[in-house]
Amino acid sequence: MKTDEGVGENSPHRKVKGGTGTGAVTTDARWSLRKRIGFSVLGVAVALYGLFLVGKGYEDGPRKVADGTPGTVTIEYCSAHDRGRHTDVECSGAFHSEDGKLRYDVKEFDPGTHYDEGEKVGAVALSPESFDRSIPALYAEAARSWCFAAAAFGVAMMLIESVVRAGRRPSADQRLARYTFLGGLGLLVGGVLGGFLSLVADWAVT
């Protein structure tokens, strides 16, 4: 009986069951490398977004408080504008600083909700024409950005940890990787929970 030497046991063209041949290993290694590069790029991008949120929180909170003048706005008129999923409120009135030295006419001011004529609302004057909400509301907004930044850092840590773990040998110590993953998960959960609580705080001080 004639034997096909091209499919012999030692032939490089022999099909290996289970995809454990050299070609399968090369393909798996190539795919693993691509996946690690993709996860690394994604982790760095998420970390950069977290840094952006840290800066945004500072600009929305401490920076405005430091540069602005705290006081109150006495409401004269408020109007609501429907924007689809949310409603913008614009009010006009008069701003008075806490020390009583400054008074500005307010043409556009968004207090976050509708107020009646004569009501007083905490506000911060950024300039004679620009006004923002009260100091507690600004810090609540900043805290929300910082909490979501923590969540972003947590996601980045888990992504980077998965890349490092994939490049290690099975016999390597996994304790540091496990702690890194748990730390990232804690930042993610804590950041999301903190962001939700900051939304509640923002609603409470509005």
Secondary structure, DSSP 4 states (H G I P E B T S, - for coil): ----GGGSTT-TT---GGG-SHHHHHHHHHHHHHHHHHHHHHHHHHHHHHHHHHHHHHIIIIIHHHHSEEEEEEEEEEEEEE-SSSEEEEEEEEEEETTS--EEEEEEE--SS---TT-EEEEEEEETTEEEE-HHHHHHHHHHHHHHHHHHHHHHHHHHHHHHHHHS-TTS--HHHHHHHHHHHHHHHHHHHHHHHHHHHHHHH-
